[in-house]
Amino acid sequence: MRAARLISAVLLLQSRETMTAAELARELEVSERTVYRDMEALSAAGVPVYADQGRGGGYRLVGGYRTRLTGLTREEAEALFLSGLPGPAGDMGRADALAAAELKVLAALPRALRDAPARANQRFHLDAPGWFGESGPPPLLRDLARAVWDDETVELRYRRKDTEVTRTAEPYGLVLKNGTWYLVARAGGGHRTYRVDRVAAVRPTGEFFRRDEEFDLAGHWRGQAAAFVRSVLREEATVRLSPAGMRILRYAVEPYAARQAAAAAGEPDERGWMVTVLPVESALVAASELRRLGPEIEVLAPPELRERMARDAARLAELYRAADRPAG
């Protein structure tokens, strides 16, 4: 561990030119006393590091000194492509590799570009998890990520409703969607998708598979996601929407359904209301979604959904009438 820390110290000094003992201690997560000992060890090993005294001083490398330790390892190079996702990279156990790769790249940058990481971090941030979701990664995410990196076949025990099934799978990739992790794996002759938080156990088999180099994870996921949404939204509802209802429909239903409804909308009437056909999962699910639009939507068909909306509206009106009545 000390050797890795000494290398990190050299790279930090190479990229930032001058750092105080306190700054080095903070970056390396050690005490200042440890920093003093590390600087002495580097000097004894022939690294030209020296200390400037006084205000604005700190540790420096002799001008022009460049370490050759900036070559990226395969693990670090792969982790670098996750640099826009520091949280998920850490969830998969790649935080240390990512930090080392970023430090090496920073050390290799010319002086004019040394502020590039700070400028980017000040201007852009990706918060991948959805609102109100559970915190923390699924317990077996790191085991699956390791198998994905190594192309190792695994035996999965997977929870499906009230039962558990066992599958031998070739893990091709991991996808983070709205705060939920999914595993895409080849099993049973095709590529299948598993929610990582439903994986009850992972057992590496010690066997390695030959990856199909033409497999496009992003393209596969887009196709599967679109097919899943279409398979769920297998019914239709005819609705009238006010201008406000049309604007806020996308916040109440699936984006695909909102786009289909916008494309199918007829001409607005004199009040701006439009009739359209909306893909829905079922009358029960549609009622819970469309209630969010309040008086900005009227369901015309099917009768079951219209009656359910009418009953709910009547119950709501009665509830508020009762609240306005004098006590007793």
VENFENDA-V313878 format. One record per residue. N is the residue number from 1. RES is the residue in three letters. SS is DSSP state (A for helix, B for strand, O for the rest). Layout:
N & RES & SS
N & RES & SS
//
This chain:
1 & MET & O
2 & ARG & A
3 & ALA & A
4 & ALA & A
5 & ARG & A
6 & LEU & A
7 & ILE & A
8 & SER & A
9 & ALA & A
10 & VAL & A
11 & LEU & A
12 & LEU & A
13 & LEU & A
14 & GLN & A
15 & SER & A
16 & ARG & A
17 & GLU & O
18 & THR & B
19 & MET & B
20 & THR & O
21 & ALA & A
22 & ALA & A
23 & GLU & A
24 & LEU & A
25 & ALA & A
26 & ARG & A
27 & GLU & A
28 & LEU & A
29 & GLU & O
30 & VAL & O
31 & SER & O
32 & GLU & A
33 & ARG & A
34 & THR & A
35 & VAL & A
36 & TYR & A
37 & ARG & A
38 & ASP & A
39 & MET & A
40 & GLU & A
41 & ALA & A
42 & LEU & A
43 & SER & A
44 & ALA & A
45 & ALA & O
46 & GLY & O
47 & VAL & O
48 & PRO & O
49 & VAL & B
50 & TYR & B
51 & ALA & B
52 & ASP & B
53 & GLN & O
54 & GLY & O
55 & ARG & O
56 & GLY & O
57 & GLY & O
58 & GLY & B
59 & TYR & B
60 & ARG & B
61 & LEU & B
62 & VAL & O
63 & GLY & O
64 & GLY & O
65 & TYR & O
66 & ARG & O
67 & THR & O
68 & ARG & O
69 & LEU & O
70 & THR & O
71 & GLY & O
72 & LEU & O
73 & THR & O
74 & ARG & A
75 & GLU & A
76 & GLU & A
77 & ALA & A
78 & GLU & A
79 & ALA & A
80 & LEU & A
81 & PHE & O
82 & LEU & O
83 & SER & O
84 & GLY & O
85 & LEU & O
86 & PRO & A
87 & GLY & A
88 & PRO & A
89 & ALA & A
90 & GLY & A
91 & ASP & A
92 & MET & O
93 & GLY & O
94 & ARG & O
95 & ALA & A
96 & ASP & A
97 & ALA & A
98 & LEU & A
99 & ALA & A
100 & ALA & A
101 & ALA & A
102 & GLU & A
103 & LEU & A
104 & LYS & A
105 & VAL & A
106 & LEU & A
107 & ALA & A
108 & ALA & A
109 & LEU & O
110 & PRO & O
111 & ARG & A
112 & ALA & A
113 & LEU & A
114 & ARG & O
115 & ASP & O
116 & ALA & A
117 & PRO & A
118 & ALA & A
119 & ARG & A
120 & ALA & A
121 & ASN & A
122 & GLN & A
123 & ARG & A
124 & PHE & O
125 & HIS & O
126 & LEU & O
127 & ASP & O
128 & ALA & O
129 & PRO & O
130 & GLY & O
131 & TRP & O
132 & PHE & O
133 & GLY & O
134 & GLU & O
135 & SER & O
136 & GLY & O
137 & PRO & O
138 & PRO & O
139 & PRO & O
140 & LEU & O
141 & LEU & A
142 & ARG & A
143 & ASP & A
144 & LEU & A
145 & ALA & A
146 & ARG & A
147 & ALA & A
148 & VAL & A
149 & TRP & A
150 & ASP & A
151 & ASP & O
152 & GLU & B
153 & THR & B
154 & VAL & B
155 & GLU & B
156 & LEU & B
157 & ARG & B
158 & TYR & B
159 & ARG & B
160 & ARG & B
161 & LYS & O
162 & ASP & O
163 & THR & B
164 & GLU & B
165 & VAL & B
166 & THR & B
167 & ARG & B
168 & THR & B
169 & ALA & B
170 & GLU & B
171 & PRO & B
172 & TYR & B
173 & GLY & B
174 & LEU & B
175 & VAL & B
176 & LEU & B
177 & LYS & B
178 & ASN & O
179 & GLY & O
180 & THR & B
181 & TRP & B
182 & TYR & B
183 & LEU & B
184 & VAL & B
185 & ALA & B
186 & ARG & B
187 & ALA & B
188 & GLY & O
189 & GLY & O
190 & GLY & B
191 & HIS & B
192 & ARG & B
193 & THR & B
194 & TYR & B
195 & ARG & B
196 & VAL & A
197 & ASP & A
198 & ARG & A
199 & VAL & B
200 & ALA & B
201 & ALA & B
202 & VAL & B
203 & ARG & B
204 & PRO & B
205 & THR & B
206 & GLY & B
207 & GLU & B
208 & PHE & B
209 & PHE & O
210 & ARG & O
211 & ARG & O
212 & ASP & O
213 & GLU & O
214 & GLU & O
215 & PHE & O
216 & ASP & O
217 & LEU & A
218 & ALA & A
219 & GLY & A
220 & HIS & A
221 & TRP & A
222 & ARG & A
223 & GLY & A
224 & GLN & A
225 & ALA & A
226 & ALA & A
227 & ALA & A
228 & PHE & A
229 & VAL & A
230 & ARG & A
231 & SER & A
232 & VAL & A
233 & LEU & O
234 & ARG & O
235 & GLU & B
236 & GLU & B
237 & ALA & B
238 & THR & B
239 & VAL & B
240 & ARG & B
241 & LEU & B
242 & SER & O
243 & PRO & A
244 & ALA & A
245 & GLY & A
246 & MET & A
247 & ARG & A
248 & ILE & A
249 & LEU & A
250 & ARG & A
251 & TYR & A
252 & ALA & A
253 & VAL & O
254 & GLU & O
255 & PRO & A
256 & TYR & A
257 & ALA & A
258 & ALA & A
259 & ARG & A
260 & GLN & A
261 & ALA & A
262 & ALA & A
263 & ALA & A
264 & ALA & A
265 & ALA & O
266 & GLY & O
267 & GLU & O
268 & PRO & O
269 & ASP & O
270 & GLU & O
271 & ARG & O
272 & GLY & O
273 & TRP & O
274 & MET & B
275 & VAL & B
276 & THR & B
277 & VAL & B
278 & LEU & B
279 & PRO & B
280 & VAL & B
281 & GLU & O
282 & SER & O
283 & ALA & A
284 & LEU & A
285 & VAL & A
286 & ALA & A
287 & ALA & A
288 & SER & A
289 & GLU & A
290 & LEU & A
291 & ARG & A
292 & ARG & A
293 & LEU & A
294 & GLY & A
295 & PRO & A
296 & GLU & A
297 & ILE & B
298 & GLU & B
299 & VAL & B
300 & LEU & B
301 & ALA & B
302 & PRO & O
303 & PRO & A
304 & GLU & A
305 & LEU & A
306 & ARG & A
307 & GLU & A
308 & ARG & A
309 & MET & A
310 & ALA & A
311 & ARG & A
312 & ASP & A
313 & ALA & A
314 & ALA & A
315 & ARG & A
316 & LEU & A
317 & ALA & A
318 & GLU & A
319 & LEU & A
320 & TYR & A
321 & ARG & A
322 & ALA & A
323 & ALA & A
324 & ASP & A
325 & ARG & O
326 & PRO & O
327 & ALA & O
328 & GLY & O
//
